[in-house]
Amino acid sequence: MTDLPFYRCFIDGRWTEGSSSDRLAVLNPANNRIWAEVPACTADDCEMALAAAAGAQRSWGALTAIQRAAHLEALCAKLEGERDHFARLLVLEQGKTLREAEGEVADTIGYMRYAAQSARWLRGEIMPADNPGERLMTFRVPYGVCVAICAYNYPLALIGRKVGPALVTGNTIVIKPHEATPVTASEFCRLAEEAGIPDGVINMVTGDGATTGAALVSSPRTRLITLTGSIAAGQRVARLAADNLAALCLELGGKAPFIVMDDADIDAAVDAAAIARFANCGQVCICSEAVMVHERVAAEFTDKLLAKARAVRVGNPMDNPDMGPLATAGARARIDQLVIDSVAAGAELLMGGGGSEPAGFEGGNWFEPTVLACSGSDLPVVRDEIFGPVLPILQIGSAEEAIALTNARDDGLSAYVWTRDNSAVHHFIDRLETGTVFVNKGISGSFHGYHNGHKRSGIGGEDGPHGLENYMQKRSVYLAY
């Protein structure tokens, strides 16, 4: 027997340990010690969760949007009352600083509250019919059962981001958290139970992608899949969902360039670049992944950025340093190899490049802020998504070069542009093949702004009225009278 806390799954309003006796260990990224366990769910568990969601959807969808929104508001109120508890859970299982975790809890509430407030403007259309004595109408209706697959970088906020719009539009949901960060999902379901969310409307199973994830997305019961994850994960999900032609909303990775022209406000750009790379230990899909700085200001920018990076405090995330550890040991090993391979291929290591374990946290997934000067776009740290606290700097000679390098990629999630030239701003907006462009500002987001990627960075998107649309399908009605 173990004395570790055991967090169960939630199916049809009941708590379950799963049909298998197997368990998954949950590790603290700061020291890689096991601090909790969850069930290793089987395909049978997934099917039970999907059946529960399907059974609950008809009565849930029959409620008015305002009634469904009231349930979401009750859930928000429960989370409001346990902000500190959830923030500390996030630090334990994900490794982000306590300050960042508190911000994530606030964002989770914001996502769900925005969805609840959207209930009054869910609408269809009435159009002129071709024939007399006829009405032509379009209704927006739920898909039915939604599967939400969440990444490890924001374990709670991604749940709120998906649960809110799914529920207010009349869908029911099965949540699959990442296997590294499942505890906050279990505790979220506890709040759903306490808030009186009807049985089967919110369900949650834990397990890895190959078993649990595959069973969920390949089931004929699943009508909509919303995934936040890597491009490779999105491709696997799309293949598995193809037989049933389930609807997809895939928010995938990218390689956001941070473009700094020679007329930019260098000090402001440096501040924004540091935050956009080292926030959440670089584990944000829209983080700055590579600086493209004009050769005329490259030396000044690099010197000032190095000073900022050296000032980043790494330490016990509960003590609120600037940066904690990476979420998983696998991520740390992959990033370490990216840096080693890039230096071997000609990148110049300007600072960092390895682990920097704080005293008392030996064995954790620590990686210090790292900056490299890169001479070509074929270097691994410039070519591949890093998703960690490593920033390559590449010199460019013109806006056209930056645009060409960005658009040559097969992904296109976001980009940053720093210039005082208004004409150049609009040129970048028109030409960059990315879902989001940040102009003269750092990393940010709004609950009502659409978040999506172009090319391989995704299908559909999240947030705002356009994100809400992705959780509804259309039904046309020709009514003769």
Secondary structure as GFF3:
##gff-version 3
##sequence-region A 1 481
A	DSSP	beta_strand	9	11	.	.	.	ID=ss1
A	DSSP	beta_strand	14	16	.	.	.	ID=ss2
A	DSSP	beta_strand	23	28	.	.	.	ID=ss3
A	DSSP	beta_strand	33	39	.	.	.	ID=ss4
A	DSSP	alpha_helix	43	62	.	.	.	ID=ss5
A	DSSP	alpha_helix	65	80	.	.	.	ID=ss6
A	DSSP	alpha_helix	83	94	.	.	.	ID=ss7
A	DSSP	alpha_helix	98	117	.	.	.	ID=ss8
A	DSSP	three_ten_helix	118	121	.	.	.	ID=ss9
A	DSSP	beta_strand	125	127	.	.	.	ID=ss10
A	DSSP	beta_strand	134	142	.	.	.	ID=ss11
A	DSSP	beta_strand	145	149	.	.	.	ID=ss12
A	DSSP	alpha_helix	157	168	.	.	.	ID=ss13
A	DSSP	beta_strand	172	176	.	.	.	ID=ss14
A	DSSP	alpha_helix	183	194	.	.	.	ID=ss15
A	DSSP	beta_strand	202	204	.	.	.	ID=ss16
A	DSSP	pi_helix	209	213	.	.	.	ID=ss17
A	DSSP	alpha_helix	214	218	.	.	.	ID=ss18
A	DSSP	beta_strand	224	228	.	.	.	ID=ss19
A	DSSP	alpha_helix	231	241	.	.	.	ID=ss20
A	DSSP	beta_strand	247	251	.	.	.	ID=ss21
A	DSSP	beta_strand	257	260	.	.	.	ID=ss22
A	DSSP	alpha_helix	266	278	.	.	.	ID=ss23
A	DSSP	three_ten_helix	279	282	.	.	.	ID=ss24
A	DSSP	beta_strand	290	294	.	.	.	ID=ss25
A	DSSP	alpha_helix	298	310	.	.	.	ID=ss26
A	DSSP	three_ten_helix	317	319	.	.	.	ID=ss27
A	DSSP	alpha_helix	329	344	.	.	.	ID=ss28
A	DSSP	beta_strand	348	351	.	.	.	ID=ss29
A	DSSP	beta_strand	370	374	.	.	.	ID=ss30
A	DSSP	alpha_helix	380	383	.	.	.	ID=ss31
A	DSSP	beta_strand	390	396	.	.	.	ID=ss32
A	DSSP	alpha_helix	399	407	.	.	.	ID=ss33
A	DSSP	beta_strand	411	412	.	.	.	ID=ss34
A	DSSP	beta_strand	414	418	.	.	.	ID=ss35
A	DSSP	alpha_helix	422	431	.	.	.	ID=ss36
A	DSSP	beta_strand	436	439	.	.	.	ID=ss37
A	DSSP	beta_strand	451	452	.	.	.	ID=ss38
A	DSSP	beta_strand	454	455	.	.	.	ID=ss39
A	DSSP	beta_strand	458	459	.	.	.	ID=ss40
A	DSSP	beta_strand	461	462	.	.	.	ID=ss41
A	DSSP	alpha_helix	464	469	.	.	.	ID=ss42
A	DSSP	beta_strand	472	480	.	.	.	ID=ss43
###
